């Protein structure tokens, strides 16, 4: 899995690889309640905190990430949460976002 962080509709020159998983979202670290049908993602706490230590109002909140799965499928998702069990560049997505890339059986 590779992903690019997008900011203000212009790509930031960052491409990373990591594991892709999904989870049932709720109230995220950005202060927003998300549901399974939202195209959202929780990034690792290391990646999240690299933008600043605060939760609500963190500069990474709301940024778009374009994730590409093996095979070339892509989805653009909004950062709304942080994942405490993820490695630095892992992405933990809502079920709706994950389904655009792969079947649940692989996540």
Number of C-alpha atoms within 10 A of each C-alpha: 19 20 21 18 22 18 13 8 9 9 14 12 8 10 13 13 16 14 15 21 19 20 15 12 21 15 12 19 21 20 15 14 13 18 15 16 12 16 21 28 30 29 26 21 19 16 18 25 16 12 12 12 13 12 17 15 13 18 16 23 22 18 15 24 22 16 24 18 18 10 9 10 12 19 19 19 23 21 24 29 30 23 22 13 11 20 15 18 20 22 28 26 29 24 23 16 23 27 14 14 19 17 10 11 5 9 15
